[in-house]
Amino acid sequence: MNIVLIGYRGTGKSTVATLLASNLRMPQICLDEEIVNRAGKRIPEIVALHGWEYFRDLESKVAADYGSKDGWVIDTGGGVILRDENVQNLRRNGTLLWLTAPPSVLIDRIKDDTERPALKDGKTFLEEVEEVLEERLPLYRSAAHASIDVSTSTPEEVSSRIQALLREQGLLT
C-alpha cells in the first residue's frame, strides 16, 4: 500500500511525506521533483516553455508510474487531482490523504514560493488561492480516503495523526 498525500500547495505534503517515510521506513517520492528530474527543468521553466497542459501530461506519466508501485510515500503536486486518470492511478495501490488548511494559512505559508508559476493570470495572490481552492475542493474531497486539517498542527503531529488513522483502519501494523 502506498500513502499518497494530496492537497493545495502549502499544506506541508512534502515535509509530512519525509517524516512518514522516515518513521515507517518506506521509500518516498515527490511527484513534482520527479517531473523536474525527468524534464531537466524547474516547474516555472516547464510551464513558461510548454504551458500547463504539457506539465499536466508529465504529471500524469509520473502519477501512473508511481501509482503502479507498492509501499511508497507519495507527495503530489496540488493539481494532481485535476485529472481523474491521476486519481485512479494513485488509488490503485494507495490511500489518498487530503491535507487541508484555510486560505489565510496557505497564503501565509506560500507567499514567498518562487518555484510555482501563477495558476490564474490577472488575479491577486489571495484571489488566485481562493478561486483555485474553490475549483479544487470537490476534486480533493472525492479523491481522498480521509482528510486532515493541518492548519494548527506541526508536521510531526500531522505525521502521527496519519499513522494513527492508518493503524485504526488496519492499513498499518
C-alpha positions in Angstrom: 0.0 0.0 0.0 1.2 3.5 -0.9 0.4 6.5 1.3 -0.5 9.4 -1.0 -0.7 12.9 0.2 -2.9 15.3 -1.8 -3.8 18.9 -1.1 -3.2 22.5 -2.1 0.4 23.8 -2.1 1.4 25.0 1.4 -0.3 22.2 3.3 3.0 20.6 4.1 2.7 17.5 1.9 6.5 17.3 1.3 7.5 17.8 4.9 4.9 15.3 6.2 5.9 12.8 3.5 9.5 12.9 4.6 8.5 12.3 8.2 6.2 9.4 7.3 8.8 7.8 5.1 11.4 8.0 7.8 9.1 6.8 10.6 7.7 3.9 8.6 10.9 3.1 6.8 9.3 3.4 3.4 10.7 5.0 0.2 9.4 8.4 -0.6 8.8 10.3 -3.9 7.8 13.9 -4.5 6.0 13.8 -7.8 6.9 17.4 -8.6 10.6 16.7 -8.0 10.4 13.6 -10.3 8.8 15.8 -13.0 11.7 18.3 -12.6 14.2 15.5 -12.8 12.7 13.9 -15.9 12.2 17.3 -17.7 15.6 18.7 -16.7 13.9 22.0 -15.9 12.2 23.7 -12.9 8.4 23.8 -13.0 8.3 27.6 -13.8 10.5 26.9 -16.8 8.4 23.9 -18.0 5.3 26.0 -17.8 6.8 29.0 -19.5 8.2 27.0 -22.3 5.4 24.5 -22.9 2.4 25.5 -20.9 0.4 24.0 -18.1 -1.1 21.2 -20.3 2.3 19.9 -21.1 3.2 20.0 -17.3 0.0 18.1 -16.6 0.9 15.4 -19.2 4.3 14.9 -17.4 2.5 14.8 -14.1 0.1 12.1 -15.4 3.0 9.9 -16.6 4.7 10.2 -13.2 1.5 9.5 -11.3 0.9 6.4 -13.4 4.4 5.2 -12.8 4.3 5.6 -9.1 0.7 4.6 -8.8 1.7 1.1 -10.0 4.3 0.8 -7.3 3.7 -0.5 -3.8 4.9 0.6 -0.4 5.8 4.2 -1.2 5.0 7.5 0.5 4.0 9.8 -2.4 3.7 13.5 -2.1 1.8 15.0 -5.0 1.5 18.4 -6.6 -1.6 20.4 -5.7 -3.1 19.9 -9.1 -2.7 16.2 -9.5 -6.4 15.8 -8.8 -7.4 17.8 -11.9 -7.2 14.6 -14.0 -9.3 11.7 -13.0 -6.7 9.3 -14.5 -4.2 10.5 -11.9 -6.6 9.9 -9.1 -7.4 6.4 -10.4 -3.7 5.6 -10.8 -2.8 6.8 -7.4 -5.7 5.0 -5.8 -4.7 1.7 -7.4 -2.3 0.8 -4.6 -2.7 3.8 -2.4 -4.7 5.5 0.4 -5.1 9.2 -0.5 -4.9 11.6 2.4 -6.0 15.1 1.8 -4.1 17.7 3.9 -6.3 20.8 4.3 -5.9 24.4 5.6 -7.9 27.6 5.2 -6.7 30.1 2.5 -5.3 32.5 5.1 -2.9 29.8 6.4 -2.0 28.7 2.9 -1.2 32.2 1.8 1.0 32.8 4.8 2.9 29.6 4.0 3.4 30.0 0.2 3.6 33.8 -0.2 7.4 33.6 -0.9 7.4 30.5 -3.0 9.2 31.1 -6.3 9.0 27.5 -7.6 5.5 27.6 -8.9 4.1 30.0 -11.5 0.8 31.7 -11.2 -2.2 29.4 -11.7 -4.6 32.3 -12.7 -3.5 35.3 -14.7 -4.6 38.8 -13.7 -5.6 37.8 -10.1 -4.2 38.9 -6.8 -2.5 36.2 -4.8 -5.5 36.0 -2.4 -7.9 35.9 -5.3 -5.9 33.1 -7.0 -5.8 30.9 -3.9 -9.5 31.4 -3.1 -10.6 30.7 -6.7 -8.3 27.7 -7.3 -9.3 26.2 -3.9 -13.0 26.6 -4.7 -12.5 24.8 -8.0 -10.4 22.0 -6.5 -12.2 21.4 -3.2 -14.8 19.0 -4.7 -12.0 17.1 -6.5 -9.9 16.8 -3.4 -13.0 15.7 -1.4 -13.9 13.0 -4.0 -10.4 11.7 -4.4 -9.5 11.4 -0.7 -10.0 8.5 1.6 -9.6 10.8 4.5 -8.8 14.5 5.2 -6.6 16.0 7.9 -6.7 19.7 8.9 -3.1 20.8 9.2 -3.7 24.5 9.9 -2.8 24.3 13.6 -0.6 21.2 13.7 3.2 20.7 13.3 4.3 18.4 10.6 5.3 15.9 13.3 1.7 16.0 14.7 0.2 15.5 11.2 2.5 12.5 10.6 1.5 11.0 13.9 -2.2 11.5 13.1 -1.8 9.9 9.7 -0.1 6.9 11.2 -2.8 6.6 13.9 -5.5 6.8 11.3 -3.9 4.2 9.1 -3.5 1.9 12.1 -7.1 2.3 13.1 -8.1 1.3 9.5 -5.9 -1.8 9.7 -3.6 -0.4 7.0 -0.5 -0.2 9.2 0.6 -2.6 11.9 
